[in-house]
Amino acid sequence: MSGSALFNTFARLPLSFERGEGSWLIAANGERYLDFAAGIAVNSLGHGHPHLVAALVGQAGKLWHVSNLYEIPGQSRLGERLVEATFADKVFFANSGAEALECAIKTARRYHFAKGNPNRYRIITFEGAFHGRTLATLAAGGQKKYLEGFGPVVDGFDQVPFDDIAAVEQVIGPDTAAILVEPVQGEGGVRRLPLVTLRRLRSLCDEHGLLLVFDEVQTGIGRTGKFLAHEWAGVTPDIVALAKGLGGGFPVGACLATEEAASGMTAGMHGTTFGGNPLAMAVGNAVLDIVLGEGFMECVARKGLLLKQGLAAIADDFPDVIEEIRGEGLMLGLRCKAPNSVVQKAFTEEKLLCAPAGDNVLRLLPPLTVTEDDIQEALNRIRKASEAVSAANQAAAS
Ligand SMILES: *Cc1c(COP(=O)(O)O)cnc(C)c1O
């Protein structure tokens, strides 16, 4: 055997951490890193948030798991709160983003089946999308590099170019069940779908009797400065998948739907052993205590603007390093001019963590609880790192 005992599926940075405090991660040797990756938009309340720790520890002493054979009061409560805060009437809890999407896909297909249209199972998706790594969600994402070598691709997904309404209109047929889209593509490079496009998709769905499904696994739970990102467009979806930020680091996913959209999902139609267990629900409820608190979302929007303005100033000074700032709230992307791996390395040398994405982008996804001081410190580090990359560019050119 060579190397580690783990599957070689991840290209990990040679870093590991022992504990975290707010927006900071601390290595075993005491080195402190400013965490603007937040576990890929998962640690919505940072590390070691006292309210989350108390919720988890409190629940751990009582009950961890009972299965969905029984009533789970924390699950009912979290479901009611999500319904209260969103468009939805019904919620199914899962353990991950991909599972939430699987439920969304099944719900959309089953809706049409129950209406007497079993042929209507095809779902329209967009190039650059990412919906997860199960066989169906990979097919939905349509990325060749992830699909190759895994056998027949799950049927039923029609992909069109990003933001191409004409292509959507063209591909809608008698078998179309739904349109599935991320309001802002995350893995695809923080690419925001224009609000007018989101509205246009809604009207196309209405015209053709399709369900509109938003993948808000990354954009949801306050990330963009609204509880769900589609609120910016003022459109009402039929189904939404959530995960990442919902558990603040504990694995939780959720599929939200209107009563009508969920009408095909009757007893026995879907299931999960772990989904919605008391531990996950205690943490999810604690996350909502904070995120749905007075003024929290406005604060995210304000801090996002502060970060974005600071980044724009750096991009102006180092156009050979950073080409464009994208995104909304605390889901920001730096489209790099230099290779994003080079820029990321320079950030890491300044002990600032970020998450790479497609389209040569680096994502900045700090905890939603990031302080203005942390933002200023991140900007200082990004400026220093950009200076270093720019200097190396100039040295290589001369
Ligand atoms: C992360 C992500 C997923 C997949 O979530 P997992 O928990 O990794 O299965 C799906 N959709 C989007 C938009 C994501 O960002």
The ligand as a Gaussian input file, in Angstrom:
#p B3LYP/6-31G(d) Opt

LIG

0 1
 C      -22.279000      21.488000      -2.315000
 C      -23.403000      21.533000      -3.278000
 C      -24.171000      20.390000      -3.563000
 C      -23.846000      19.029000      -3.009000
 O      -23.858000      18.985000      -1.634000
 P      -23.207000      17.725000      -0.858000
 O      -23.555000      17.985000       0.564000
 O      -21.746000      17.766000      -1.154000
 O      -23.845000      16.511000      -1.404000
 C      -25.250000      20.537000      -4.406000
 N      -25.559000      21.726000      -4.949000
 C      -24.845000      22.837000      -4.714000
 C      -25.251000      24.126000      -5.323000
 C      -23.738000      22.776000      -3.878000
 O      -23.000000      23.872000      -3.646000

